[in-house]
Amino acid sequence: MSTDGQPHILAIGGGSFVPDDRYGLAPSPLMRYALDLTGQDRPRVCFLTTAVGDGADYIARFYDGFSRLDAEVSHLALFPMPNVADVRAHLLGQDLIYVSGGSVANLLALWRLHGLDEVMREAWREGVVLSGQSAGALCWHVGGNTDSFGPELRPLDDGLAFLPYSCGVHYDSDPQRRTLLHASVGQGVLPAGYAADESVALHYVGTEFVQAVSYRPQAGAYRVEPDGAGSAKEFRIEPRLLTTP
């Protein structure tokens, strides 16, 4: 748990891990920032790959990636059944929970079926740092855009809503993202919110956005608000640049 006792969420637009030709995946500075939020020398980290169906290859890759950090790592799988005897106790015993990308719609359905929506809320309130990329960033918000239903993006408005905002991810790498988020916010389908380019993370303390961080100088974060004419206006937020290893 975070040593300051505050509820932290780090919502990552993309780039939690970076390809490593020799070793597979390497944690980016965003993951090191997430671990630093715990304030622990060797934090307990649990990752969830619900959004990709808990595939064995995904789980193996994340263990490989997390193995390069000084952390005590575990995972929670829901397929074919939970892999831990007491899901609530396991999650509440962590310092950091990380959620992978994939299908946010499927993730939300399964979490609610297994009661993880309430467990995650409890963990957040108790000071467990919540983090994740793409679907794992969007899920904490009211909603955003998703490819859960096909390659043409659709709005999703039934997120966990720990954070009372919309969320945009992969904002500079998928041309559908900005246009649809502006339309969704402008038409009232989604509330005003924040968006993140690749390699950018949005840091919230409680429900307050406090800063964006990145390891790529040209990347940005954005505040997106209705413009009163059926679309949205966007304000760039300059991320704090993190040091690369």
Buried (B, 14 or more C-beta within 10 A) or exposed (E): BBEEEBBBBBBBBBBBBBEEEEEEBBBBBBBBBBBBBBBBEEBBBBBBBBBBBBEEEBBEBBBBBBEBBEBEBBBBBBEEEBBBEEBBEBBBBBBBBBBBBBBBBBBBBBBEEBEBBEBBBEBBEEBBBBBBBBBBBBBBBBBBBBBBEEEEBBBBBEBBBBBEBBBBBBBBEBEBBBEBBBBBBBEEBBBBBBBBBBBBBBBBBBEEBEBBBBBBEEBBBBBBBBEEEEBBBBEEBEBEEBEEE
